[in-house]
Amino acid sequence: MLIPSSLHELSLVIGIEATIALITEYTGMRKYIPTTAMLTPEHDLVKVIGWESAYKLCEYCGGDRLDFPKTCEAPLPRKMATARKMRERGFTNSEIAEAFNISPRTAINWCNDRYQFKPREKGKDNFTLSLKEFIRQNTNQLSLF
């Protein structure tokens, strides 16, 4: 799963895993974030992301409501590029696989550029393009984290 750009700042505060957990749990919903004084160990935020992340979230935006957009599937090239960024940041193949709901073998292949894909361009024939070449041509469109 990719983090929507509207929640990018949140991922910097509580981390990528906690942000993905929130998006998964509250997709398409508006969620009230309590103040730190109102946060209890029984609160549903604590159950979803743990005490430490929930407390950081409450410090950052307690008293506000957060909108969690409905997630949509990103194009394969973007997923693969994000998987590579995750690998560079120290995520394991299993963690990458879990984030994208793919097998660890597929995560390895994505990170090692073993996949080819056929992008479709309007008015042009389909053609095979390596991921490296696609990323070189589209670096402005791939805002990753």
N, C-alpha and C positions, 0 to 999 in steps of 0.2 A: 504494500500500500504506500502510496506517495502522500506526503503531507501537503494539503492545500496551501497555497501561498498566503491565504488569510490567517493561517495558524502557524506560520513560520516563526514569528517572534515568540510564540508560546513554546515552541520546541527548543528555543535557546534558553528558556527559563527552566523548564522541567525535564528536558531531554526528549530525544526522538521516540524512544520506546514508550514513555508515558503519554506523549502526544498521540501516538498511533493507538494506544489503548483507549484513550478518550474518544478519538474519532470513531473507533470500532464500536464502542459502547453507546455513544450518543449521536451517531450519524443522523443528519437531518433534523436535529433537535436544537432547542435553545435551552441552555442549562444555567441556572443561577449558581454563582460561585460564592460560598459563604465567606465571611471575614474569618480571620484566624481565631478570634474569640468564639465563634460559633462552630468551628470545626471540631468534631468528636471522632474517636476511633471507629464508631459505628456508622459514620457518614458514608454514603455510597461512593463518593470520590476516593476515600481512603481504601475502600474495597477494590476499586478499579486500578488505582495507580500507586497505592501505598501511602503511608503517613508522610514521609519526607517530601515526596513530589506534590502531594495534596497541600501540604503546608506552604511550600514554595508558591504553588498556584494561588493560594489564598492571600499570601503576602503580596503577590504581583497584581492580582485583579479581584481581590475579595470585594463583594458587594455588587459586582457587575454581572451581567448575563453574557454568556458566550454562545455564539451560533456555530454549530458544528455542521458544515455543509455535507450534503449527500456526496459520497465518494463516487468517482467515476474511474473507469479503467483508463490508464494512461497508455499512449502508444508504446509498442514494444521497444523501439529504440530508446525512448526516455526511461523506461524501466531498466533496461540494460545499463544505461549510463549511470543511473542512480545506484544500481547494484555495485558498479565499479567504485563509485564514490564511497559507498558504505565499506567496501573492502579496504580502500585506502585509509579509512578512518578506524580500521581495526575490527570491524564486525566479522564474525565467523560465517562460513558457508551456511551453517544451520540457521543462524540469526537472519541472514539475508533471505534464505528460503522461506522462513516463517513470515517475514515482512511482506513477501510477494505471493505467498501461498503457492510455492513451487517446490520441487524436490531439491535437495542439496546438490545433486548432480547437475540440474539445470542452472542452479546458482553458480556453480563452478564454470559451466560453459559460458554463461553470460559474462562472467568476470574475465574469462580468458579469450573472449572474442571468437568463440567457435560457432556462433549462430550467424546465419545470413538471413536477410529479410528482403522482401520485394516491395519497396514503397510505391505507392501509386500517385502519379502526378497528373493533374487534369490536362487532357490534351496530349499526353505522351504515352508511349508504350511502357509497360512494366519492365523494369530492369533490375538486375541484382546489384546491390551496392554493399560493400563491407561496412560494418558498424563504424570502424575508424574513419572511413571516408565520410559517412553520413554525419558523424559528430563534427568533423572538421568543417563541413559545409553548413551546419546548423547550430553552431555554438551559441549564437545569440538567442536562439529559441529554447535552449535547454537550461533553464534556471533550476538548479538542482536542490540546494538546501539554503 
